[in-house]
Amino acid sequence: MDLEKQIYVRKSCRNYMDEEFDLKIIDEFMVNVKTLNDNIKYYYKILKRDEVNLRTRWSAPYYLALFSQIKDNYKENIGFVFQQLSLYLQSLGIGSCWVGMGSIKEKNSEFVILISFGKSDKISRDISKFKRKSLEDISDYADEKLKPAQLAPSAINSQPWYFKHSDEGFDVYQVQQNIIKRQILKKWNPIDVGISLAHLYVANEETFEFYIKKDFEKIKGHTYIGSIKI
Ligand SMILES: Cc1cc2nc3c(=O)[nH]c(=O)nc-3n(C[C@H](O)[C@H](O)[C@H](O)COP(=O)(O)O)c2cc1C
């Protein structure tokens, strides 16, 4: 199971086949998933297309509905946990896509976001096809170690992550959006940052640690999220 390899070929899948497969693989994978913060309870449900409301022009045979207790960093945690699953599904030929433009029909105040998934033959691409900010733009100085984070998916490809080098790894920030973009993205950008941290974890499984500093450097136009050792 080489999840790191998937980072360099993955893409959001919006084109699915109506083929069934054994959904048990999801529960099995989730038993060993890593969290950013063990103290935040979360869970998921697997739903069929007719159990969700969509504002996308495409749809998938299955949707994961993600739920969480509302605590500090709960959205980062959801992004972090379920991006690992997305990379795992990709390694099995199952495509997925985070879906901000959708909700569940059931009323549940712990609902966070959907992920569509299903069998697909359109799930990979060449590295040259990724549209991303440069490594210089996402850090105080360009560093190849950040490549996995650079390639992470994000809402409307907003890529709201910024990394500042520290003695042990990086301090992680979320870029504050301008007033127009903020309306749409404030809901999703913390999830995006968690997704980028999942990519750094998968690429540095042995050493990765997430923690929160009490005295971090303030950077104008950025919100401090936490720090990582890698
Ligand atoms: C939190 C989040 C929400 C997203 N919501 C949608 C969505 O509602 N509809 C959609 O087509 N894509 C959605 N996406 C996929 C992004 O558009 C996609 O990740 C981005 O454009 C980069 O492309 P890539 O994932 O193929 O690398 C979402 C991604 C994230 C991380």
The ligand as an ORCA input file, in Angstrom:
! r2SCAN-3c Opt
* xyz 0 1
  C     -12.821     21.076      0.585
  C     -13.001     20.838     -0.912
  C     -14.227     21.042     -1.509
  C     -14.402     20.798     -2.884
  N     -15.651     20.945     -3.456
  C     -15.820     20.613     -4.747
  C     -17.125     20.654     -5.337
  O     -18.123     20.996     -4.689
  N     -17.269     20.317     -6.660
  C     -16.188     19.927     -7.415
  O     -16.365     19.618     -8.605
  N     -14.933     19.877     -6.896
  C     -14.718     20.198     -5.592
  N     -13.465     20.099     -5.029
  C     -12.313     19.665     -5.850
  C     -11.380     20.833     -6.215
  O     -12.000     21.634     -7.200
  C     -10.028     20.277     -6.713
  O      -9.412     19.602     -5.653
  C      -9.076     21.356     -7.203
  O      -9.616     22.047     -8.297
  C      -7.709     20.761     -7.612
  O      -7.842     19.776     -8.593
  P      -7.377     18.268     -8.344
  O      -8.055     17.784     -7.091
  O      -7.823     17.498     -9.546
  O      -5.887     18.261     -8.156
  C     -13.289     20.355     -3.664
  C     -12.042     20.163     -3.040
  C     -11.894     20.377     -1.679
  C     -10.572     20.085     -1.054
*
